[in-house]
Amino acid sequence: MTATNTTSLSKSASGPTAADTKTPMPKADLGWRPDLRAPLVMGLAGLLALQLLIALGQSLSAPSTHAFAPQTPLIDFEPAQVTAIRIEGANGADPVRLERRDGGAWVIGELGDFPAAGFKADQLLTTLAALKRPLPTATSAAARERFKVADTGFNRRLTLEDAQGPIATLILGETPRFKRLFGRPADDSAVYELDLAIADVSNRRVDWLDQGQLRLDQTRITAIEGADWRLEKDGEGWRLAGAGADEPLDQDKARELVRTLANLSYRDVFAATEAPAEDESKPVLELKIELSESESRTYRIAKLADSEDSVLKDAERPQAFRLSKYDLMEWVDLDRSKLIVQPEPTTGTDAPESPVTAGTTPAETTPSPASDTDAD
């Protein structure tokens, strides 16, 4: 015990060791805030801010150019508010104008409110409303000319109207690839590539016609009457009124005629005053189609001058319909004889015997040569 205490006391008396007397190192100042206050750094930051302000000012000062915003509609409208669609073509071609009546039906007003293909008009509005504003392809006037979307040089100009007037105009140009068009709203100088096909915005009136206006329910046809003949429904078949014993009706021909008239299509429609000239040297086909419930249709079909097509006028319509030879098929020159079973053509075996061979056998007409036996 005594020795241990003595040793401890001696160490205490000898004073502090080297480790006890070592002076601590000062910590390095790693702060970055003073550096930001340096004149050079502050000058560079000010220059960057100035550049950002200049860029922002240039983008906002560009006339009629809208800043890109994801999911922004290309043209902002509601399909239900549109009462008319006007589509113009290039080089001053006649435009087409579709109008929506109060009941919701689409018509072509210039054709006396002839029914338009309403489903196509509705689909076009749905497609246009869904278009979003993508990043611009170009913004210069030269690019607008090159892509055919300039104010006076375009492929299509489509205008939507409501009860008060135009609400949006879309200018469309070249096709960069399948079902894509360059285009822009009329109040926007930027050119965009749009998810739209040129066929969706046709400026041809014929492409917007309702093609079913001459179609009839075949089961409702009860009789068809021409100039000198009349077909009448007879159970599952047909009969030719007033036919003699030598005029058997060709049932296949009768059914084909009924089917053709029930599904009659056409190539174009004209206002009555715009119908093309008829060929007066060709006969006119007049048909009366009687339907169940005392309804009927009266058609006048004439050949067109300098054309293989025909024009059909319906007594109940103010329009005239242009039919091709493929619409009427063989019925262009329909008469009574085409409905009657034709006699079978004669063949070589049915030819009458000649006077030389009549009533004789081949041995009689062609003598055989004499034989040696006969000579004996």
Residue, then its C-alpha position, 0 to 999 in steps of 0.5 A: m500500500t505504502a509503495t503504491n501511494t508513494t509512486s502516485l505522489s511522485k508522478s504528481a509532483s513531477g508536473p504535467t506530461a507532454a501529452d497534457t501540455k499539447t496546444p489544440m489546432p484551430k479549426a479551418d473556416l469553410g464558410w461560403r457565404p463571404d465568397l458570394r459577396a465577392p464583386l466578381v460573383m455578384g457581377l456574374a449573377g447579375l449578368l445571368a439575371l439580365q439574360l433571363l429577363i431579356a429572353l423572357g421579354q423576347s418570348l412575350s413580345a413575339p406577336s401572336t405566338h403562344a408559349f408552349a404549355p403541355q396539354t393546352p388545347l390547340i383551339d379552345f371550343e366545345p363541339a356542342q356549341v358549333t353550328a357550322i363548319r366551313i372548309e376551304g381548299a387551295n387555289g380558290a376552289d369552292p368551299v363546303r359548308l356544313e350546317r347544324r340545324d336545331g334538331g342536331a342534324w347536319v345539312i348542306g345548306e347550299l343544296g337545299d338542306f340536303p342531309a350531310a354525313g352527320f357522323k363524319a361532322d361530329q367525328l371531325l369536331t371531336t378530333l379537333a377538340a382533342l388536339k393539343r398544342p405541341l412544341p412548334t416546328a417553326t415560327s418564321a414567315a418563310a416556314r409558313e409559306r414552305f409548309k403551306v400554312a400561310d394566310t393566303g397559301f394553304n391546303r385547307r382553311l377550316t372555320l368553326e362557327d357558332a350562333q354569333g359567328p366564327i369562333a376558331t380558324l385552323i389553317l392546314g398545309e403539307t402532310p409530313r407523314f401518314k395521318r399527320l398535317f402541318g397546321r396552325p390556328a389563324d391567330d398563331s404564327a407558329v407551325y405545328e405538326l398535328d395528329l390529323a389526316i387530310a381526308d378528315v378535312s376534305n373540301r369536296r362536297v361529295d365527301w360530306l353527302d349522306q349516301g343513303q337518301l335513295r335507299l329503301d327497305q326492300t321488304r316494303i317494296t310492293a310494286i314497280e311500274g315502268a312505261d309498259w310493264r308492272l311488277e307486283k309482289d306475289g308471296e315470296g316472288w314477283r309476277l308481271a302484270g298482264a303477261g301472256a303465256d309467251e311472257p314468263l317472268d324471269q324471277d332472278k331478274a325481278r329480284e335483282l331489279v328490286r335489290t338494285l333500286a332498294n340499295l341505289s347509290y349515287r356519285d353526286v348531288f346537284a341543286a335542281t337548277e345546277a343539274p348537268a345537261e341531258d342527252e335528248s337523243k337517249p330514252v328516258l326511264e321513268l319508274k314508280i316504286e310503290l311501298s307499303e303504307s301507301e307510300s311511293r317514289t317516282y324516279r325519272i332517269a336520263k342519260l347525261a350528254d357526253s357521259e356514261d353517267s345518268v341523272l335521277k330526279d325524284a319527284e319529292r326532292p328538289q335535288a338531282f342525283r348523278l348515277s354512274k353506270y355501276d349504280l344502275m348496272e344493266w337497268v340503264d336501258l330497262d324495258r319489258s323484254k329484260l324481265i322476260v325469260q329469253p329462249e335458249p339460243t340454238t346450237g349446231t345439233d338443233a340445226p334443220e336437216s338439209p334437203v340433200t340429206a333429209g330422209t336418206t341414210p348415210a349409205e344412200t347418200t354416199p355410194s360405196p366402191a364396188s368390191d371384187t365379189d360384186a364383180d363376180 
